[in-house]
Amino acid sequence: MNIAIDGPAGAGKSTIARAAARKLGYIYVDTGALYRAVACECLSRGIDIKDTAAVEAALPGIRPSLAFADGEQHVLVNGRDVSGEIRTPEISMAASAVSAIPAVRRFLLDTQRDIAANNDVIMDGRDIGTVILPNAQVKIFLTASPEERARRRCKELEEKGTPQPFEEVLRDIKKRDHDDMTRKEAPLKQAPDAVLADTTDLDLEGAIALVTGIIEDKT
């Protein structure tokens, strides 16, 4: 059973999908973490992520993978656990840049499909229902207003001890939305058969209930 959850940056896809997977007994797969892992490795090697040729040349030496322990996903690059490193704002923007490179998307396609082919998964990302798992039994497009997503992100950064001004966070989110929706390769968009789940006016528990309810209704 494959559940695809797509949506823009800051919509809470990872948190909500992880909670829904735990509640419903699925394996949670954060595909965005794979793009973050590639971006993280490129930056650690001093590669300019805007240099498409340089990023493509580095791909054969990058081996991103996901490991699952006690229901939690761990992100590895060449065997090194980078789960914590990839959650910074710098890596978020870098991931958006590398995800626009067609060679990177092709590079990660088989990895994502292999996981889904062998497990009951809830997989979230930008193009899961449109490209990665077009035959997923359930598709959800999870979103919230840019302002609400920025507010949530500010709260998260503050809790991590790395606060940023609201206007700066909002600007970054709007830029990432534009980049994700206008890229040539697998742009962010709602699949025709996806259910729209807008969580702007919901708290976390309400959003989790909304998504799990959709999945239960569809399955």
For each residue, the residues with C-beta under 8 A, 3 or more apart:
1: 26 120 121 137 219
2: 116 120 121 123 133 135 136 137 138
3: 20 26 121 122 123 136 137 138 139 140 215
4: 123 124 128 129 132 133 136 138 139 140 191 194
5: 13 16 17 122 123 124 125 128 129 139 140 141 142 211
6: 13 124 125 126 127 128 129 130 139 140 141 142 188 190 191 194
7: 11 13 124 126 141 142 143 188
8: 11 143 149 173 176 177 180 188
9: 92 96 149 173 176 177 180
10: 144 149 150 152 153 173
11: 7 8 142 143 144 149 199
12: 15 16 142 144 152 199 204 207
13: 5 6 7 16 17 32 124 125 142
14: 17 18 30 32 124
15: 12 18 19 204
16: 5 12 13 19 20 142 199 204 207 208 211
17: 5 13 14 20 21 28 30 122 123 124 211
18: 14 15 21 22 28 30 73
19: 15 16 22 23 208 212
20: 3 16 17 23 24 26 28 122 208 211 212 215
21: 17 18 24 25 26 27 28 121 122
22: 18 19 28 71
23: 19 20 208 212
24: 20 21 122 212 215 216
25: 21 120
26: 1 3 20 21 119 120 121 122
27: 21 68 115 119 120 121 122
28: 17 18 20 21 22 71 73 121 122 123 124
29: 66 73 112 115 116 121 122 123 124
30: 14 17 18 33 66 73 75 124 125
31: 34 35 108 112 123 124 125 128 132
32: 13 14 35 36 95 124 125 126
33: 30 36 37 66 73 75 83 86
34: 31 37 38 64 66 75 108 111 112
35: 31 32 38 39 95 98 99 104 108
36: 32 33 39 40 75 86 87 91 92 94 95
37: 33 34 40 41 62 64 75 76 77 82 86
38: 34 35 41 42 55 59 62 64 77 95 98 104 107 108
39: 35 36 42 43 49 86 91 94 95 97 98
40: 36 37 43 44 77 82 85 86 91 94
41: 37 38 44 45 58 62 64 77 78 82
42: 38 39 45 47 49 54 55 58 62 94 98
43: 39 40 46 47 49 90 91 94
44: 40 41
45: 41 42 58
46: 43
47: 42 43 51 54 55 58
48: 51 54
49: 39 42 43 55 94 97 98
50: 97
51: 47 48 54 55
52: 55 56 101 103
53: 56 57
54: 42 47 48 51 57 58
55: 38 42 47 49 51 52 58 59 98 101 103 104
56: 52 53 59 101 103 104
57: 53 54 60
58: 41 42 45 47 54 55 61 62
59: 38 55 56 62 103 104 107
60: 57
61: 58 78
62: 37 38 41 42 58 59 77 78
63: 77 78 79
64: 34 37 38 41 75 76 77 108 111
65: 75 76 77 111
66: 29 30 33 34 73 74 75 76 115
67: 73 74 76
68: 27 71 72 73 74
69: 72 74
70:
71: 22 28 68
72: 68 69
73: 18 28 29 30 33 66 67 68 83
74: 66 67 68 69 81 83
75: 30 33 34 36 37 64 65 66 81 82 83 86
76: 37 64 65 66 67 79 80 81 82
77: 37 38 40 41 62 63 64 65 80 82
78: 41 61 62 63
79: 63 76
80: 76 77
81: 74 75 76 84
82: 37 40 41 75 76 77 85 86
83: 33 73 74 75 86 87
84: 81 87
85: 40 82 88 91
86: 33 36 37 39 40 75 82 83 91 95
87: 36 83 84 91 92
88: 85 91 92 162
89: 92 93 157 162 164 172
90: 43 93 94
91: 36 39 40 43 85 86 87 88 94 95
92: 9 36 87 88 89 95 96 172 176
93: 89 90 96 97 172 176
94: 36 39 40 42 43 49 90 91 97 98
95: 32 35 36 38 39 86 91 92 98 99
96: 9 92 93 99 100 176 179 180
97: 39 49 50 93 94 100 101 179
98: 35 38 39 42 49 55 94 95 101 104
99: 35 95 96 104 105 126 180 183
100: 96 97 179 183 184 185
101: 52 55 56 97 98 104 105 185
102: 105 106 184 185
103: 52 55 56 59 106 107
104: 35 38 55 56 59 98 99 101 107 108
105: 99 101 102 108 109 127 131 185 186
106: 102 103 109
107: 38 59 103 104
108: 31 34 35 38 64 104 105 111 112
109: 105 106 112 113 131 132
110: 113 114
111: 34 64 65 108 114 115
112: 29 31 34 108 109 115 116 123 125 132 133
113: 109 110 116 117 132 133
114: 110 111 117 118
115: 27 29 66 111 112 118 119 121 123
116: 2 29 112 113 119 121 123 132 133 136
117: 113 114
118: 114 115
119: 26 27 115 116
120: 1 2 25 26 27
121: 1 2 3 21 26 27 28 29 115 116
122: 3 5 17 20 21 24 26 27 28 29 215
123: 2 3 4 5 17 28 29 31 112 115 116 128 132 133 136
124: 4 5 6 7 13 14 17 28 29 30 31 32 128 142
125: 5 6 13 30 31 32 112 128 132
126: 6 7 32 99 180 186 188
127: 6 105 130 131 132 186 187 188
128: 4 5 6 31 123 124 125 131 132 133 136 139
129: 4 5 6 132 133 134 136 139 140 141 191 193 194
130: 6 127 134 186 189 191
131: 105 109 127 128 134 186
132: 4 31 109 112 113 116 123 125 127 128 129
133: 2 4 112 113 116 123 128 129 136
134: 129 130 131 191
135: 2
136: 2 3 4 116 123 128 129 133 139
137: 1 2 3 218 219
138: 2 3 4 195 214 215 218 219
139: 3 4 5 6 128 129 136 191 193 194 195
140: 3 4 5 6 129 194 195 197 211 214 215
141: 5 6 7 129 190 191 194 195 196 197
142: 5 6 7 11 12 13 16 124 197 199 207 211
143: 7 8 11 196 197 198 199 200
144: 10 11 12 148 149 152 198 199 200
145: 148 149 200
146: 149 150 170 173 174 177
147: 150 151 170
148: 144 145 151 152 199 200
149: 8 9 10 11 144 145 146 152 153 173
150: 10 146 147 153 154 166 169 170 173
151: 147 148 154 155 166
152: 10 12 144 148 149 155 156
153: 10 149 150 156 157 169 173
154: 150 151 157 158 163 164 166 169
155: 151 152 158 159
156: 152 153 159 160
157: 89 153 154 160 162 163 164 169
158: 154 155 161 162 163
159: 155 156
160: 156 157
161: 158
162: 88 89 157 158
163: 154 157 158
164: 89 154 157 168 169
165: 168 169
166: 150 151 154 169 170
167: 170 171
168: 164 165 171 172
169: 150 153 154 157 164 165 166 172 173
170: 146 147 150 166 167 173 174
171: 167 168 174 175
172: 89 92 93 168 169 175 176
173: 8 9 10 146 149 150 153 169 170 176 177
174: 146 170 171 177 178
175: 171 172 178 179
176: 8 9 92 93 96 172 173 179 180
177: 8 9 146 173 174 180 181 188
178: 174 175 181 182
179: 96 97 100 175 176 182 183
180: 8 9 96 99 126 176 177 183 187 188
181: 177 178 187 188 189
182: 178 179 187
183: 99 100 179 180 186 187
184: 100 102 187
185: 100 101 102 105
186: 105 126 127 130 131 183
187: 127 180 181 182 183 184
188: 6 7 8 126 127 177 180 181
189: 130 181
190: 6 141 194 196
191: 4 6 129 130 134 139 141 194
192:
193: 129 139
194: 4 6 129 139 140 141 190 191
195: 138 139 140 141 214 218
196: 141 143 190
197: 140 141 142 143 207 210 211 214
198: 143 144 201
199: 11 12 16 142 143 144 148 202 206 207 210
200: 143 144 145 148
201: 198
202: 199 206 207 210
203: 206 207
204: 12 15 16 207 208
205: 208 209
206: 199 202 203 209 210
207: 12 16 142 197 199 202 203 204 210 211
208: 16 19 20 23 204 205 211 212
209: 205 206 212 213
210: 197 199 202 206 207 213 214
211: 5 16 17 20 140 142 197 207 208 214 215
212: 19 20 23 24 208 209 215 216
213: 209 210 216 217
214: 138 140 195 197 210 211 217 218
215: 3 20 24 122 138 140 211 212 218 219
216: 24 212 213 219
217: 213 214
218: 137 138 195 214 215
219: 1 137 138 215 216
